[in-house]
Amino acid sequence: MPFVETEASVRYETINGQRVPVITPKTEVTLTNTETGQEYMSDAEAMQDVQNPKTATKSENKRREVNVPVEEEKIGDRFN
């Protein structure tokens, strides 16, 4: 189950005298232990598993997949 790492947002900056939108996309992360298949619901949970002396989990056992969903209509609507 992926967790949302950043929410989508739009802010504006003035660059060379022009107001320019700066878009931060929503990012969804799936963090998985490659040895056990366990999915983590946060980076902190994965780190706890690595630091737990009762498990054999190492940092290199973590796989991080990042999905950036694009919703063209919604992004376009924000600029109008």
C-alpha positions as CSV (number, residue, x, y, z in Angstrom):
1,M,0.0,0.0,0.0
2,P,1.7,3.3,-1.1
3,F,1.8,6.3,1.2
4,V,1.7,9.9,0.1
5,E,5.1,11.6,0.5
6,T,4.1,15.0,-0.8
7,E,0.8,16.5,-1.7
8,A,0.3,18.5,-4.9
9,S,0.6,22.2,-4.6
10,V,1.1,25.3,-6.7
11,R,2.8,28.5,-5.6
12,Y,3.9,31.5,-7.6
13,E,7.2,33.2,-7.8
14,T,8.3,36.3,-9.6
15,I,11.1,35.5,-12.0
16,N,12.5,38.3,-14.3
17,G,9.5,40.4,-13.4
18,Q,6.9,37.7,-14.4
19,R,4.6,35.7,-12.1
20,V,5.5,32.1,-12.7
21,P,3.7,29.0,-11.3
22,V,5.9,26.5,-9.4
23,I,4.3,23.1,-9.3
24,T,5.0,20.4,-6.7
25,P,3.5,17.1,-7.8
26,K,1.8,14.6,-5.5
27,T,4.2,11.7,-4.9
28,E,3.2,8.3,-3.8
29,V,5.8,5.9,-2.4
30,T,5.7,2.1,-2.1
31,L,8.5,1.0,0.3
32,T,9.2,-2.7,0.3
33,N,11.6,-5.2,2.0
34,T,13.1,-7.1,-1.0
35,E,13.9,-10.1,1.2
36,T,10.5,-10.5,3.1
37,G,8.1,-8.7,0.8
38,Q,6.9,-6.6,3.8
39,E,5.5,-3.2,2.8
40,Y,6.2,-0.2,5.1
41,M,3.8,2.7,5.6
42,S,6.6,5.3,6.1
43,D,10.4,5.8,5.9
44,A,10.4,5.8,9.7
45,E,8.8,2.3,9.9
46,A,11.4,0.9,7.4
47,M,14.2,2.5,9.5
48,Q,12.9,0.9,12.6
49,D,13.0,-2.5,10.9
50,V,16.6,-1.9,9.8
51,Q,17.6,-0.8,13.4
52,N,15.8,-3.6,15.1
53,P,18.4,-6.2,16.3
54,K,15.7,-8.9,16.2
55,T,15.5,-8.7,12.4
56,A,18.1,-9.3,9.7
57,T,16.9,-6.4,7.6
58,K,19.6,-4.2,6.1
59,S,19.3,-0.8,4.3
60,E,20.0,-2.4,1.0
61,N,16.9,-4.7,1.5
62,K,14.6,-1.7,1.0
63,R,13.1,-1.0,-2.4
64,R,11.6,2.4,-3.0
65,E,9.1,3.0,-5.9
66,V,7.9,6.5,-6.5
67,N,4.7,7.2,-8.5
68,V,3.9,10.7,-9.7
69,P,0.3,10.7,-10.9
70,V,-0.5,13.4,-13.5
71,E,-3.9,14.9,-13.7
72,E,-3.6,17.2,-16.7
73,E,-7.1,18.8,-16.5
74,K,-6.7,19.7,-12.8
75,I,-3.2,21.2,-13.3
76,G,-4.4,23.2,-16.4
77,D,-7.4,24.5,-14.5
78,R,-5.1,26.0,-11.8
79,F,-3.5,28.4,-14.3
80,N,-6.7,29.9,-15.7
